[in-house]
Every structure is written in structure tokens, then in C-alpha cells.
Amino acid sequence: MARRTLDGARIIITGASSGIGLALAKQLGKQGSRLLVTARREERLRQLSDAISKAGKVTRPITVAGDITNLEVQKQIIETAERDMGGLDILVNNAGMGSLGLFLNATPERLRRVLEVNFIAPVELTRKAIPLLRKGHNGLIVNVGSVLGHRAVPGKSEYCASKFALHGFSDSLRCELAIEGIDVLLVSPSTTSSEFFDQVMTTSPSGKSSLRNAMSPEKVARRTMRAMQRGQHELILSTGGKLLVWIDRLCPPLAHRLVTRFG
């Protein structure tokens, strides 16, 4: 397809107060995109909006603070985009949270919360956004998944399940919306050095996840923006992430042995 232009594109970004969402909002602002940014932390959103507007190329981004799992917040996001931006061209489902620890030590509440944030919320926001995307220009849905949505590892069962679900949803929706000219991009980062790990629900004794070889949010954002412009359907980030995915595709028993021993 033709190269997508981001200058002037009307874009919603969830989870925009930190990490990948924050970095992507800043870079899209430099491109001249019109932004609606949302997250739970209102003060962080205000600071982001100030920083982007001071850069001078775009109008001040619109902010909507709230819990993305709340259906009324989702409705407010879409209504605000229609009223204040006049429509929508791109939806970036970036908000997410992690889980760490053995499944048998976890709780049903942890499972529900991880699935609500990582899967159900982006699915329901997408459902509400599609009517606007149909009327927009060169519509695109960007779902931020994970390498662990391609190959699961021990100690992160609920997180892996939520990202596998988002992966399957993205692939299916891409086929369904192709006839309408709306595309779907699945971005699969590996470990990213961000405040994402502050949102980990853990039953691990250490309470920490490894940040070895972590990719910066800025680099993930740059690669994501380039994939959006190029019309890619899938972006797997980091050499290690790509290697794990390809080993799993070509030799699943070997991938199983590797993640069982080193995962």
C-alpha cells in the first residue's frame, strides 16, 4: 500500500503517560499528528500535552484521564475524539500491565485484571472506534502486544495469555476489516525499559522482572511509527525476540526446551 502520512492524522493513544505510549506521542507530535492521549494519571497527561504543544508544530493534544477498562471512560474517549478532532484515523491500543509469578500462586483477581487491561479493554475500545475509523482517512488500528504473545515463557502465564489473545484478535480483525480499508498493525516488543514494570502484579519472591537487553521506549516508538508509515501488519522488536519467534515456528520442541531452561 501507499506510504501512510502521519502529518495531520487524528490519533488516539492509550497508556500515554509513560513508556512506549509517552515516547510515541512525542514523536507523533513532531510529525504533526493531532493527538488525543489517555491514561489514568491526569497530571502526567497534562505535562505531556504541554511538552508537545511547546514544540510548536501541532495544536495542544487533547487529554482524557481515566481507567481504560471503564466502559464510560472508553465512551468518553471516542466521543471526545469525534467532537474535538472531528473524527479518527488511527487508534493505538498501548495501555497494558504485567504479571509475574507462578500460576498456582496467583489469584483469580490477578487473572481478571490482567485480561481486562491487556485484552478486553483494547477490544472494546476498538469496537467503539471502528465507526469513526470507517469515516476517517486511511484507517489504522495499532495493537501493542508482546513477543510473549508469540511464544510463552514460565512465570508470566496470565500476561502471555492476554497477549496471545490480542495477537489472535489482531490477525482476525485485520482480515475482517480489509474490505473496508482499515488496517491492523500488531507491534510485539520484547523487554522495554519503562515504568511498565511498576504496573506488574506479582507473586514472585523478587517482585522484579529482568531488564537485561531492554530496548528504550524511544526506539520502540521510532520503529512503531516507521511500521505505521510503511503499512506493515506485524512488527517484532529486538533480535532476541525475532530469534525466539522463529525458533518456535521452525522447531517448537527446541523452543520449549530453551524457555523451560532459561525462561
C-alpha positions in Angstrom: 0.0 0.0 0.0 1.0 3.6 -0.3 3.1 5.2 2.4 0.8 6.5 5.2 1.3 10.1 6.1 1.1 10.9 9.8 1.1 14.7 9.4 -2.4 15.8 10.4 -3.6 12.3 11.2 -6.1 12.2 14.1 -4.7 9.6 16.6 -5.8 8.2 19.9 -3.0 6.8 22.1 -3.9 4.8 25.3 -1.4 4.4 28.1 0.3 7.6 27.1 1.6 8.8 30.4 4.8 6.7 30.4 6.9 4.3 28.4 6.1 3.4 24.8 2.9 5.5 24.8 4.6 8.6 26.0 7.5 8.3 23.6 5.2 7.6 20.7 3.0 10.6 21.5 6.0 12.9 21.5 7.3 11.5 18.2 3.9 11.7 16.5 3.6 15.3 17.8 6.8 16.1 16.0 5.3 14.6 12.8 2.3 17.0 13.1 -0.3 14.4 14.2 -3.4 15.6 16.0 -3.5 13.6 19.3 -5.8 12.5 22.0 -3.8 11.0 24.8 -5.3 9.0 27.6 -4.1 7.3 30.8 -5.0 7.2 34.5 -2.6 9.9 35.6 -4.1 13.3 34.8 -1.0 15.3 35.8 1.3 13.2 33.6 -1.1 13.7 30.7 -1.1 17.5 31.3 2.7 17.5 31.3 2.8 15.6 28.1 0.3 17.9 26.4 2.3 20.9 27.5 5.6 19.4 26.2 4.1 18.6 22.8 2.4 21.9 22.3 5.6 23.8 23.2 7.3 22.0 20.3 5.2 24.3 18.2 4.2 22.1 15.2 0.7 20.9 16.4 -2.2 22.1 18.5 -2.2 21.0 22.1 -3.1 17.3 22.4 -6.4 16.5 24.0 -6.3 14.6 27.3 -8.8 12.2 28.8 -7.8 10.8 32.2 -9.4 7.5 33.4 -9.2 3.8 33.7 -9.3 2.3 30.2 -11.2 -0.7 31.5 -14.1 1.5 32.4 -16.7 1.4 29.6 -17.8 5.0 30.4 -14.2 6.2 30.0 -14.0 4.4 26.7 -17.2 6.1 25.5 -15.8 9.5 26.6 -12.6 8.9 24.7 -14.4 8.2 21.4 -17.0 11.0 21.9 -14.2 13.5 22.6 -12.3 12.4 19.5 -15.4 12.9 17.4 -16.3 16.3 18.9 -12.8 17.8 19.3 -10.8 16.3 16.5 -13.7 15.8 14.0 -13.1 12.1 13.7 -10.4 9.5 13.9 -7.8 8.0 11.6 -5.6 5.9 13.9 -6.2 4.1 17.2 -3.2 3.0 19.2 -4.1 0.4 21.9 -0.9 0.7 24.0 -2.1 0.6 27.7 -1.0 -2.6 29.4 0.2 -4.3 32.6 2.3 -7.3 33.5 2.1 -10.2 35.8 4.9 -12.1 37.4 5.0 -15.3 39.4 3.9 -18.9 39.2 0.3 -19.5 38.1 -0.5 -21.7 41.1 0.5 -18.9 43.4 -1.7 -16.3 41.7 -5.3 -15.3 42.3 -8.4 -15.2 40.1 -8.4 -11.4 40.7 -5.0 -11.1 39.1 -6.1 -13.0 36.1 -9.2 -10.9 35.6 -7.3 -7.6 36.0 -4.5 -8.6 33.5 -7.1 -9.8 30.9 -9.2 -6.7 31.4 -6.4 -4.3 30.8 -4.4 -6.1 28.2 -7.2 -7.7 26.1 -10.8 -6.8 26.9 -10.2 -3.0 27.2 -8.4 -2.7 23.8 -11.0 -4.9 22.1 -14.0 -2.9 23.5 -12.3 0.4 22.7 -11.7 -0.8 19.1 -15.3 -1.8 18.8 -16.3 1.7 19.8 -13.7 3.3 17.5 -14.5 1.4 14.3 -17.5 3.6 13.2 -15.2 6.7 13.4 -12.3 4.9 11.6 -14.7 3.9 8.8 -15.3 7.6 8.2 -11.6 8.6 8.7 -8.7 8.6 6.3 -6.6 5.5 5.7 -7.8 3.9 9.0 -5.4 2.0 11.2 -5.5 0.1 14.5 -2.2 -0.4 16.2 -2.2 -3.0 19.0 0.8 -3.2 21.2 1.3 -6.8 22.1 4.5 -8.6 23.1 7.0 -11.2 21.9 5.4 -13.3 24.7 2.2 -13.2 22.6 4.0 -15.4 20.1 5.9 -17.7 22.5 5.0 -18.1 26.1 7.5 -18.3 29.0 7.2 -19.6 32.5 6.2 -17.3 35.4 4.1 -15.0 33.2 1.2 -17.2 32.3 -1.7 -14.6 32.6 0.4 -12.0 30.8 1.3 -14.4 28.0 -2.4 -15.5 27.6 -3.6 -11.9 27.4 -1.0 -11.1 24.7 -1.8 -14.3 22.7 -5.4 -13.2 22.8 -4.5 -9.8 21.4 -2.4 -11.4 18.7 -5.2 -13.6 17.6 -7.7 -10.7 17.7 -5.4 -8.6 15.6 -4.9 -11.2 12.9 -8.7 -12.0 12.7 -9.7 -8.3 12.7 -7.2 -7.4 10.0 -8.9 -9.9 7.7 -12.4 -8.7 8.6 -11.6 -5.0 8.0 -9.5 -5.4 4.9 -12.5 -4.8 2.6 -13.2 -1.5 4.5 -9.7 -0.2 4.0 -8.9 -0.3 7.7 -5.6 -1.9 8.5 -4.3 -3.6 11.7 -0.7 -3.5 12.9 0.5 -5.8 15.7 3.6 -4.4 17.5 5.4 -7.0 19.6 8.2 -5.6 21.8 10.4 -7.7 24.0 11.6 -6.2 27.3 11.3 -2.4 27.3 13.0 -0.1 29.9 10.0 1.8 31.1 7.6 2.3 34.0 5.6 -0.6 32.7 7.2 -2.8 35.4 5.7 -0.5 38.0 2.3 -2.0 36.9 3.3 -5.6 37.4 1.0 -7.8 39.5 3.5 -10.2 41.1 3.6 -13.3 43.2 7.4 -13.7 42.6 9.6 -13.6 45.6 11.8 -11.0 44.0 8.9 -8.9 42.7 11.0 -8.0 39.7 11.3 -8.9 36.0 14.7 -8.9 34.2 15.5 -5.8 32.2 18.6 -7.3 30.6 19.0 -6.1 27.0 15.9 -3.9 27.4 15.0 -1.6 24.4 14.3 2.0 25.1 10.7 3.2 24.7 12.0 5.8 22.3 13.5 3.2 20.0 10.3 1.1 20.2 8.3 4.2 19.3 10.5 5.1 16.3 10.2 1.6 14.9 6.5 1.6 15.5 6.0 4.9 13.7 8.0 3.6 10.8 5.9 0.5 10.6 2.7 2.7 10.7 4.0 4.7 7.8 5.0 1.7 5.7 1.7 -0.2 6.2 3.3 -3.2 7.9 1.0 -5.8 9.5 3.4 -7.1 12.1 6.5 -5.7 13.9 8.6 -7.9 16.1 11.2 -5.9 18.0 14.7 -7.0 19.1 17.0 -9.6 17.6 16.4 -11.9 20.6 12.6 -11.6 20.2 12.7 -12.4 16.5 15.0 -15.4 17.2 12.7 -16.8 19.8 9.7 -16.4 17.5 11.4 -18.1 14.5 12.8 -21.0 16.6 9.2 -21.5 17.9 7.8 -21.5 14.4 10.5 -23.8 12.9 11.2 -26.1 15.8 8.7 -25.9 18.6 10.4 -28.7 20.7 13.6 -26.7 20.8 11.8 -23.5 21.8 10.1 -25.4 24.6 13.4 -26.7 25.9 15.0 -23.2 25.7 12.2 -21.4 27.6 11.9 -24.2 30.2 15.6 -24.0 31.0 16.3 -20.3 30.5 12.8 -18.6 30.5 
